[in-house]
Amino acid sequence: MKNQKIIQKIINYIDSILKYTNGVDYTEFRNNSMMVEACVFNLSQIGELVNKLDKDYFSKHHEIPWFKMRGLRNRIVHDYEGVNLNLIWEIIDIDIKILKEQLLKLIN
């Protein structure tokens, strides 16, 4: 049950990111510091929540990029000034939608 609640929280953060960036292109994203900060914060929270999942949950659901999610969080937290906005945008524009679909399968 604990893992299910964490997955739902991750989905909520994803939904926030998708809401903030709906109809936005990379140039608009890059030039809107509040949007960048909000999205980066939500991505870091996702990585933080992954750390709270049970370790055996990772191996049961190996199709989810758990370690990449944690790794992104570490990059954001430890090198915020060096965060690559192109990478962040690629994650938001492509990867996050796929991740949401994968996570929805885990809770349905």
C-alpha angles and dihedrals in degrees: 000000000000091000092050091055091050091049090051090052090051090051089051090055090048090051090053091052091048091049093050093049100038109135093001126126128208095266092053090046094049092048095049106077094184091055092047092050093046093050094044090049091052092048090051090050090053090054091047092053091051087062089061096056119103111264094234088055088069093059093044089056103033092154090075114086094234096155093048089052091052091043092054090051090053092049091050096047098042100037107023093152090054097050110135106231091197089059092045090051092049089053091049096042099044118003102045094061091052090047091051091054091049092050094046088059089057094057099038 
